[in-house]
Amino acid sequence: MTRAVLALAAAAVLACGCQPLPSSPPVPTPDVVSPVDGVVVSVDASGLTDVRGFVLRVSGGFAFDFVLGPLENPTRFPPGHLAEHLATSQPVRVYFLVQGGERVVYRLEDAVPSPAPS
């Protein structure tokens, strides 16, 4: 019975994937201005010393890709520290320039969360 249920679920997913989506206007993604604070949701790295980039989710729920350029402060915020922010969801502040259509990071900092309203 379990196999039948799994097969039926897989067939339903495939059938839904083949249906045309209803036409609706695309939701514009706002651009982001440097510096920006957000939560790291993924890191592109092969180790703590080889971080190539990351995805940052900002307020409003939008996520943006960033690539690491030469950092101004690599000893104060080593690129490998992004993994800790990924694990803890502590926000980071990202300073970047747009070069060749990519957001290239030149400085990273721990972002100080806003105090809770009293």
Protein Blocks (a to p, Z undefined) as FASTA:
>chain_A
ZZmmmmmmmmmmmmmmmpccdddddddddddddddddddfbdcdfbjklcfbdcdddehh
iacdddddddfklmlmgfklmmmmmmnopacddddddeehiacdfbdcddddddddZZ
